[in-house]
Amino acid sequence: MFERRAAEAQPVDRDGALVLARQARRLVIKVGGDTLRFDTSDNPLSETQALAYLVHDDGLLRVPVLVLGDLLVRGYTEDLYREALGPP
C-alpha cells in the first residue's frame, strides 16, 4: 500500500522536510550526477545537510521524494527506484 501526495496540493515546508529526514534511518539523495547515501546509525545527517539536500530555495521540499519504511529517496532515476523497491 502506498500514499501519493501531490506537492502542489500538500506542500511540505522546511519543518516538514526535517521531520521526514529525522524519521529516516537510510537516505539516498540524487544531487546532480551523484548519488549520496546516508545511514544515520553510522553517518548522521546534520540539520544543515538535511536542509541543503531536501529543501528548495523557495523553502519547500524538493521533489520527487519516496519514503518507504525507514528509507527516504530524494530525486528520481529508474535505478534508484529499483534499488529502493527491491526485486519485483
Contacts in CASP RR format, 6 or more apart in sequence:
PFRMAT RR
TARGET T0000
AUTHOR 0000-0000-0000
METHOD contacts of the structure
MODEL  1
MFERRAAEAQPVDRDGALVLARQARRLVIKVGGDTLRFDTSDNPLSETQA
LAYLVHDDGLLRVPVLVLGDLLVRGYTEDLYREALGPP
7 60 0 8 1.000
7 61 0 8 1.000
7 63 0 8 1.000
11 60 0 8 1.000
11 61 0 8 1.000
12 20 0 8 1.000
12 60 0 8 1.000
12 61 0 8 1.000
13 59 0 8 1.000
13 60 0 8 1.000
13 61 0 8 1.000
14 51 0 8 1.000
14 55 0 8 1.000
14 59 0 8 1.000
14 60 0 8 1.000
16 61 0 8 1.000
17 50 0 8 1.000
17 51 0 8 1.000
17 54 0 8 1.000
17 55 0 8 1.000
17 61 0 8 1.000
18 47 0 8 1.000
18 50 0 8 1.000
18 51 0 8 1.000
18 54 0 8 1.000
20 54 0 8 1.000
20 61 0 8 1.000
20 65 0 8 1.000
20 67 0 8 1.000
20 72 0 8 1.000
21 27 0 8 1.000
21 45 0 8 1.000
21 50 0 8 1.000
21 54 0 8 1.000
21 72 0 8 1.000
22 50 0 8 1.000
23 67 0 8 1.000
23 70 0 8 1.000
23 72 0 8 1.000
24 40 0 8 1.000
24 67 0 8 1.000
24 70 0 8 1.000
24 71 0 8 1.000
24 72 0 8 1.000
25 39 0 8 1.000
25 40 0 8 1.000
25 41 0 8 1.000
25 70 0 8 1.000
25 71 0 8 1.000
26 37 0 8 1.000
26 38 0 8 1.000
26 39 0 8 1.000
26 40 0 8 1.000
26 70 0 8 1.000
26 71 0 8 1.000
26 72 0 8 1.000
27 36 0 8 1.000
27 37 0 8 1.000
27 38 0 8 1.000
27 40 0 8 1.000
27 45 0 8 1.000
27 53 0 8 1.000
27 71 0 8 1.000
27 72 0 8 1.000
27 73 0 8 1.000
27 74 0 8 1.000
28 35 0 8 1.000
28 36 0 8 1.000
28 37 0 8 1.000
28 38 0 8 1.000
28 71 0 8 1.000
28 72 0 8 1.000
28 73 0 8 1.000
28 74 0 8 1.000
28 80 0 8 1.000
28 83 0 8 1.000
28 84 0 8 1.000
29 35 0 8 1.000
29 36 0 8 1.000
29 37 0 8 1.000
29 38 0 8 1.000
29 53 0 8 1.000
29 54 0 8 1.000
29 73 0 8 1.000
29 74 0 8 1.000
29 75 0 8 1.000
30 73 0 8 1.000
30 74 0 8 1.000
30 75 0 8 1.000
30 76 0 8 1.000
30 77 0 8 1.000
30 80 0 8 1.000
31 53 0 8 1.000
35 77 0 8 1.000
35 80 0 8 1.000
36 53 0 8 1.000
38 44 0 8 1.000
38 45 0 8 1.000
45 53 0 8 1.000
53 62 0 8 1.000
53 74 0 8 1.000
54 61 0 8 1.000
54 62 0 8 1.000
54 65 0 8 1.000
54 74 0 8 1.000
55 61 0 8 1.000
55 62 0 8 1.000
56 62 0 8 1.000
62 74 0 8 1.000
62 75 0 8 1.000
63 75 0 8 1.000
64 74 0 8 1.000
64 75 0 8 1.000
64 76 0 8 1.000
65 72 0 8 1.000
65 73 0 8 1.000
65 74 0 8 1.000
65 75 0 8 1.000
66 72 0 8 1.000
66 73 0 8 1.000
66 81 0 8 1.000
66 84 0 8 1.000
67 73 0 8 1.000
68 84 0 8 1.000
68 85 0 8 1.000
71 84 0 8 1.000
73 80 0 8 1.000
73 81 0 8 1.000
73 84 0 8 1.000
END
